[in-house]
């Protein structure tokens, strides 16, 4: 049982890392200083992708915390 929970915990951690890295940054960085415009995707499409990534991050984080606590309680 511990092995299965550990495997799911690692998968949740990897999914959490991926979803966090794929989210777009709200900061403009140095591109704002130079006047760079980045409008590759429409705002509605970007918002829906960011919303899905944010939801996936929340689910993965909750799963990670719950599985960590369960693994701690078992061990």
C-alpha positions in Angstrom: 0.0 0.0 0.0 2.8 2.4 0.8 4.5 1.7 -2.5 1.3 2.6 -4.4 0.8 5.8 -2.4 4.4 6.8 -2.9 4.2 6.3 -6.7 1.0 8.4 -6.9 2.7 11.0 -4.7 5.6 11.3 -7.1 3.3 11.5 -10.1 1.3 14.3 -8.3 4.5 16.1 -7.6 5.7 15.9 -11.2 2.3 17.1 -12.5 2.4 19.9 -10.0 5.8 21.0 -11.2 4.7 20.8 -14.9 1.5 22.8 -14.3 3.4 25.5 -12.4 6.0 25.9 -15.1 3.5 26.0 -17.9 1.5 28.9 -16.4 2.1 32.3 -17.9 3.7 34.9 -15.8 1.8 38.1 -14.8 5.0 40.1 -14.7 6.1 41.7 -18.0 9.8 41.8 -17.2 12.3 43.6 -19.4 10.0 43.4 -22.4 7.9 46.1 -20.9 10.8 48.5 -20.7 11.8 48.0 -24.3 8.2 48.3 -25.5 8.0 44.7 -26.7 4.5 43.5 -27.5 3.7 39.8 -27.2 0.3 39.0 -28.5 0.6 35.5 -29.9 -2.6 34.2 -28.5 -5.9 35.9 -28.0 -6.7 37.0 -24.5 -9.7 34.7 -24.2 -7.8 31.7 -25.3 -4.9 32.5 -23.0 -7.3 33.1 -20.1 -8.9 29.7 -20.6 -5.6 27.9 -20.8 -4.4 29.7 -17.7 -7.6 28.9 -15.9 -7.2 25.2 -16.7 -3.6 25.2 -15.6 -4.5 27.0 -12.4 -7.2 24.4 -11.7 -4.8 21.5 -12.4 -2.3 23.1 -10.1 -4.9 23.4 -7.3 -5.9 19.7 -7.7 -2.4 18.5 -7.9 -1.4 20.5 -4.8 -4.4 19.2 -2.8 -3.6 15.6 -3.9 0.0 16.0 -2.9 -0.8 17.3 0.5 -3.4 14.6 1.2 -1.2 11.8 0.0 1.8 13.2 2.0 -0.4 13.2 5.2 -1.7 9.7 4.5 1.8 8.4 3.9 3.0 10.1 7.1 0.1 8.5 9.1 0.8 5.0 7.7 4.6 5.2 8.2 
